[in-house]
């Protein structure tokens, strides 16, 4: 095999891998935001749990409602993280397959395309669940604001 052709093949695969690598960087940023939101919800839940025993009964009911909202938010954020992380893993597999396909005689463009499409579907689903978590948080804040103005 001509060494120039081998280098050209690797260079071509690197060019093909650039876009998925940028996608990975974007997914990493999204995961960072999601992790921070999950952390804030967990911190708020822990603080509420520690303060509930000292609350009067009326406030205790409100705190328990807030804990239920926080639990829903944490489950949604966790699902969004799972979906987006799975998407990132599939993008990594796609990049690996681009190089493996150059080293071994197996060519699997349909597999690469299918995995990339699946990665996009998982990313879309993760972002949709993340949007759902944000909506839950907004509704919780609005509910608390309404309760405070009623008092």
N, C-alpha and C positions, 0 to 999 in steps of 0.2 A: 504494500500500500504506500502510496506517495505521501510523505510526511506533510507536505503542503496541504493536501486535501484533508488530512486529519485535523490540522490546525484550523483550516477554514470551517470544518464541521463544528468544532468546539466554539469557534468565534460566532458562528451562526446561532448555536444553541444559547450562548450567552446573550445575544441580541434578543432571542425569543423569550428568555427568562427575565429580561429587564422589566417588562410591564407587570408580570405577576409579582415581582419583588416590590415594585412600587405599591401594588395592591396590598401586599403584606404589611407594608409600612402604614398604609391607611387603616387597615383592620387593627393593627396594633394601637393606633391612636384611639380608635373607637373603643377597643377593649379597655384602654386606660380610663376613658370617661365613664364607661359602664361600671368598672371596678370602683371608681371613686363614689359613684352614686350608691352602689350597693353598700360600700363602707359607711357612708353617712346614714343610710337607713338602719344598718346594724347598730351603729353607735347610738342613734336616737332610741331604738328599741331597748337597748341595754340600759340606757339612762332612765327611760320610763319604767322598766321593770324594777329597777332599784328604788325608784321614788314612789311607786304605787302604794306600798304599805302605809306610808305616812299621809296619803291623800284622804280627804273626807269622802264619804260615799258618793256624793254627786260627781265629784271630780274623778273618782276612781272609775266610774262608768265611762266617762269621756276618754280616760286614758286607755281603758280596755278596747274601746272602739278604735282609737288611734293605733294601738298595737296590732289589731286585726288588719288595718290598712297597711301598716308597715310590713306585716307578714306577707300580704299579697304583693306588695312592691318588691320585697326581697325575693320571692319566688319568681316573679316576672324578670327581675334583673338577672337572677341566676340562669334562667332559661335563655335569655338574650346572650349572656356570656357563653353559655354552652354552644349555642348555634353559631355565634361569630367565631369562637375558637375552633369549632369543627370546620368552618369555612376556611380559616387560615391553614389548618392542617391539610385540607385537600389542595389548597394552592401550593403548599410545600411539596406534596406528592406530585402535582403536575410538573413543577420545576425539576424535581428529581427524575421523573419519567422522560423529560426532554433530554437529559444527559444520559440516562440509562439506555434510551433508544438509540443513541449515537454509539455507545460502547458495544452493544449487543445487536445481533441482526434482527431482533424483534422490533417491528414498527407497529405502533398502536395509536394512530391518530384519533380513532374513534374513542378509545379509552381516555386519552388526554382531553378531548373535547367534552366528553361526558362528565369527567371529574371536574372540569372547569365550570361547566353549567351547574352541576350540583353544588359547587362551592358558591356560586352566585345565588342560587336558590336559598342556601343556608344563610348567607349574608343578608339577603332580603328579609328572610323570616326573622333573623336576629334583630335587624333594625326595626321591624314591625313590632316585635315584642318589646323592644326598648321604648318605642313610641308609646305603647300601651302603659309601660311603667311610669313614664313621664306624665301621662294623662291621669293615672291614679294619684300621683303625688300632687298634681294641680287640684284635682277634686278634693283631696284631703285638706289642702291649705284653704280652699274656698269654703269648705264645710266649717272648718275652725273659725274662719273670719266671720261667717254668718252667725255661728253660735256666740261669738264674742259680742257682736253688735246687738244680738237679742237680749243679752243680759244687762 
